[in-house]
Amino acid sequence: MKLGFIGCGNMASAIISGTVKSGTVAGSDIYAFNPTETKVNMLAEKFGINSCKSGVELSLIHISEPTRHSLIS
């Protein structure tokens, strides 16, 4: 299974942490995009996830609330 996240806020970070630590999904099967690269790069280093350059690269996504509102506006 592959997971993708647009927005790497607290909720996405918690889901990524839980799924990787539980062994449900390998970090290498998780893709994430964040408007600022700092957070996604930190998660990539910590959990081995893949950093995406845009949300278009993702097929299955969790959109965090702050990001969703900025995308809809």
BELGIDA-V640860 format. One record per residue. N is the residue number from 1. RES is the residue in three letters. PSI is psi in radians with two decimals (999 if undefined). Layout:
n-><N | N>
res-><RES | RES>
psi-><PSI | PSI>
This chain:
n-><1 | 2 | 3 | 4 | 5 | 6 | 7 | 8 | 9 | 10 | 11 | 12 | 13 | 14 | 15 | 16 | 17 | 18 | 19 | 20 | 21 | 22 | 23 | 24 | 25 | 26 | 27 | 28 | 29 | 30 | 31 | 32 | 33 | 34 | 35 | 36 | 37 | 38 | 39 | 40 | 41 | 42 | 43 | 44 | 45 | 46 | 47 | 48 | 49 | 50 | 51 | 52 | 53 | 54 | 55 | 56 | 57 | 58 | 59 | 60 | 61 | 62 | 63 | 64 | 65 | 66 | 67 | 68 | 69 | 70 | 71 | 72 | 73>
res-><MET | LYS | LEU | GLY | PHE | ILE | GLY | CYS | GLY | ASN | MET | ALA | SER | ALA | ILE | ILE | SER | GLY | THR | VAL | LYS | SER | GLY | THR | VAL | ALA | GLY | SER | ASP | ILE | TYR | ALA | PHE | ASN | PRO | THR | GLU | THR | LYS | VAL | ASN | MET | LEU | ALA | GLU | LYS | PHE | GLY | ILE | ASN | SER | CYS | LYS | SER | GLY | VAL | GLU | LEU | SER | LEU | ILE | HIS | ILE | SER | GLU | PRO | THR | ARG | HIS | SER | LEU | ILE | SER>
psi-><2.43 | 2.48 | 2.58 | 2.55 | 2.29 | 2.00 | 2.18 | 0.85 | -2.81 | -0.74 | -0.85 | -0.72 | -0.71 | -0.72 | -0.77 | -0.84 | -0.85 | -0.73 | -0.65 | -0.82 | -0.58 | -0.23 | 0.14 | -0.74 | 2.34 | 2.57 | -0.60 | -0.24 | 0.18 | 2.31 | 2.45 | 2.55 | 2.45 | 2.44 | -0.61 | 2.31 | -0.29 | -0.87 | -0.81 | -0.60 | -0.66 | -0.75 | -0.62 | -0.74 | -0.73 | -0.72 | -0.06 | 0.46 | 2.94 | 2.30 | 2.26 | 2.59 | -0.31 | 2.82 | -0.31 | -0.44 | -0.19 | 2.57 | -0.62 | 2.09 | 2.65 | 2.15 | 2.07 | 2.66 | -0.91 | -0.67 | -0.73 | -0.77 | -0.66 | -0.53 | -0.57 | -0.61 | 999>
